Amino acid sequence: MDMTLQILVSLSTAMLTGLGIMSMFAPQKWWVTFQSHPMASLV
């Protein structure tokens, strides 16, 4: 269970970091498109 939790935390941290980096370089149009499909829909 702890291993699963650790993996989930690592994945979520990696995704948030990746999104933060992408949002700095991504065009506004792409960002708006992404926000219309939030991460919550994948969970």
PyMOL commands that place a pseudoatom at each C-alpha (Angstrom):
pseudoatom trace, name=CA, resn=MET, resi=1, chain=A, elem=C, hetatm=0, pos=[0.000, 0.000, 0.000]
pseudoatom trace, name=CA, resn=ASP, resi=2, chain=A, elem=C, hetatm=0, pos=[2.803, 2.385, 0.909]
pseudoatom trace, name=CA, resn=MET, resi=3, chain=A, elem=C, hetatm=0, pos=[4.507, 1.576, -2.386]
pseudoatom trace, name=CA, resn=THR, resi=4, chain=A, elem=C, hetatm=0, pos=[1.347, 2.396, -4.343]
pseudoatom trace, name=CA, resn=LEU, resi=5, chain=A, elem=C, hetatm=0, pos=[0.922, 5.658, -2.464]
pseudoatom trace, name=CA, resn=GLN, resi=6, chain=A, elem=C, hetatm=0, pos=[4.545, 6.593, -3.106]
pseudoatom trace, name=CA, resn=ILE, resi=7, chain=A, elem=C, hetatm=0, pos=[4.145, 5.891, -6.828]
pseudoatom trace, name=CA, resn=LEU, resi=8, chain=A, elem=C, hetatm=0, pos=[0.973, 7.990, -6.990]
pseudoatom trace, name=CA, resn=VAL, resi=9, chain=A, elem=C, hetatm=0, pos=[2.677, 10.893, -5.217]
pseudoatom trace, name=CA, resn=SER, resi=10, chain=A, elem=C, hetatm=0, pos=[5.681, 10.645, -7.538]
pseudoatom trace, name=CA, resn=LEU, resi=11, chain=A, elem=C, hetatm=0, pos=[3.468, 10.581, -10.627]
pseudoatom trace, name=CA, resn=SER, resi=12, chain=A, elem=C, hetatm=0, pos=[1.329, 13.507, -9.490]
pseudoatom trace, name=CA, resn=THR, resi=13, chain=A, elem=C, hetatm=0, pos=[4.437, 15.533, -8.615]
pseudoatom trace, name=CA, resn=ALA, resi=14, chain=A, elem=C, hetatm=0, pos=[5.988, 14.748, -11.996]
pseudoatom trace, name=CA, resn=MET, resi=15, chain=A, elem=C, hetatm=0, pos=[2.784, 15.715, -13.814]
pseudoatom trace, name=CA, resn=LEU, resi=16, chain=A, elem=C, hetatm=0, pos=[2.431, 18.980, -11.906]
pseudoatom trace, name=CA, resn=THR, resi=17, chain=A, elem=C, hetatm=0, pos=[6.068, 19.847, -12.603]
pseudoatom trace, name=CA, resn=GLY, resi=18, chain=A, elem=C, hetatm=0, pos=[5.648, 18.955, -16.276]
pseudoatom trace, name=CA, resn=LEU, resi=19, chain=A, elem=C, hetatm=0, pos=[2.479, 21.011, -16.542]
pseudoatom trace, name=CA, resn=GLY, resi=20, chain=A, elem=C, hetatm=0, pos=[4.168, 23.956, -14.855]
pseudoatom trace, name=CA, resn=ILE, resi=21, chain=A, elem=C, hetatm=0, pos=[7.030, 23.829, -17.342]
pseudoatom trace, name=CA, resn=MET, resi=22, chain=A, elem=C, hetatm=0, pos=[4.714, 23.352, -20.330]
pseudoatom trace, name=CA, resn=SER, resi=23, chain=A, elem=C, hetatm=0, pos=[2.458, 26.214, -19.266]
pseudoatom trace, name=CA, resn=MET, resi=24, chain=A, elem=C, hetatm=0, pos=[5.439, 28.578, -19.459]
pseudoatom trace, name=CA, resn=PHE, resi=25, chain=A, elem=C, hetatm=0, pos=[6.129, 27.631, -23.083]
pseudoatom trace, name=CA, resn=ALA, resi=26, chain=A, elem=C, hetatm=0, pos=[2.695, 26.571, -24.332]
pseudoatom trace, name=CA, resn=PRO, resi=27, chain=A, elem=C, hetatm=0, pos=[0.643, 29.047, -26.376]
pseudoatom trace, name=CA, resn=GLN, resi=28, chain=A, elem=C, hetatm=0, pos=[-2.461, 30.490, -24.740]
pseudoatom trace, name=CA, resn=LYS, resi=29, chain=A, elem=C, hetatm=0, pos=[-4.697, 28.574, -27.146]
pseudoatom trace, name=CA, resn=TRP, resi=30, chain=A, elem=C, hetatm=0, pos=[-3.211, 25.233, -26.041]
pseudoatom trace, name=CA, resn=TRP, resi=31, chain=A, elem=C, hetatm=0, pos=[-3.574, 26.175, -22.382]
pseudoatom trace, name=CA, resn=VAL, resi=32, chain=A, elem=C, hetatm=0, pos=[-7.265, 27.047, -22.803]
pseudoatom trace, name=CA, resn=THR, resi=33, chain=A, elem=C, hetatm=0, pos=[-7.827, 23.743, -24.621]
pseudoatom trace, name=CA, resn=PHE, resi=34, chain=A, elem=C, hetatm=0, pos=[-6.146, 21.869, -21.784]
pseudoatom trace, name=CA, resn=GLN, resi=35, chain=A, elem=C, hetatm=0, pos=[-8.212, 23.632, -19.136]
pseudoatom trace, name=CA, resn=SER, resi=36, chain=A, elem=C, hetatm=0, pos=[-11.388, 22.517, -20.905]
pseudoatom trace, name=CA, resn=HIS, resi=37, chain=A, elem=C, hetatm=0, pos=[-10.214, 18.921, -20.296]
pseudoatom trace, name=CA, resn=PRO, resi=38, chain=A, elem=C, hetatm=0, pos=[-9.035, 18.967, -16.657]
pseudoatom trace, name=CA, resn=MET, resi=39, chain=A, elem=C, hetatm=0, pos=[-6.939, 16.188, -15.109]
pseudoatom trace, name=CA, resn=ALA, resi=40, chain=A, elem=C, hetatm=0, pos=[-9.899, 15.223, -12.912]
pseudoatom trace, name=CA, resn=SER, resi=41, chain=A, elem=C, hetatm=0, pos=[-11.556, 13.584, -15.929]
pseudoatom trace, name=CA, resn=LEU, resi=42, chain=A, elem=C, hetatm=0, pos=[-8.665, 11.104, -16.123]
pseudoatom trace, name=CA, resn=VAL, resi=43, chain=A, elem=C, hetatm=0, pos=[-8.979, 9.955, -12.528]
for i in range(1, 43): cmd.bond("trace and resi %d" % i, "trace and resi %d" % (i + 1))
show_as sticks, trace
zoom trace
